[in-house]
Amino acid sequence: MGKYLSLLLSIGLLLGENDKPLTIESLSWLTGNWEGPIGENLLEETWLPPRAGTIVALVRSSNESGTNFVEIIIIKEINGTLELQLQLFDDSLKPINKNPHSFELTKIENNYISFKGVSAGAHKTLSYQRPEKNVFFIRFQPFEGDFVEIRLIPQK
């Protein structure tokens, strides 16, 4: 009987670990300065370290003609899960959309996180993955149009 009780207790502890609330610290793998081509443009993305229940990124898309847009991304802990919001700005820092786009967490694994868009006009899906130390992927299904995959490497 003692063996069965120990087994049940062990199983309960293991299952309980999976029920822990998600924390921003689990996203520290996003931190860094990344860049890569997207069409004729260069995308630069800088993720700050997790702090105070948030992780934040600054994004710039540019080409030889100038800056196309700037984007601010924030992922925060809310009610035991993670939510993402992003806002795009033109090169004059005027918001492109009236309100930030909002996303809900759909999946989190080792060095991978995905979201679904829940606000009007948001991407249907958005994910980040760092399969290797020097490779960072952004993938999204826009509200309209084709699926996009962007491969970034550490910024020089």
PyMOL commands that set and color helices and strands:
alter all, ss='L'
color gray80, all
select helices_A, chain A and resi 2-18+24-30
alter helices_A, ss='H'
color red, helices_A
select strands_A, chain A and resi 32-38+41-47+54-63+66-78+81-89+101-109+112-117+125-132+135-141+148-154
alter strands_A, ss='S'
color yellow, strands_A
deselect
rebuild
show_as cartoon
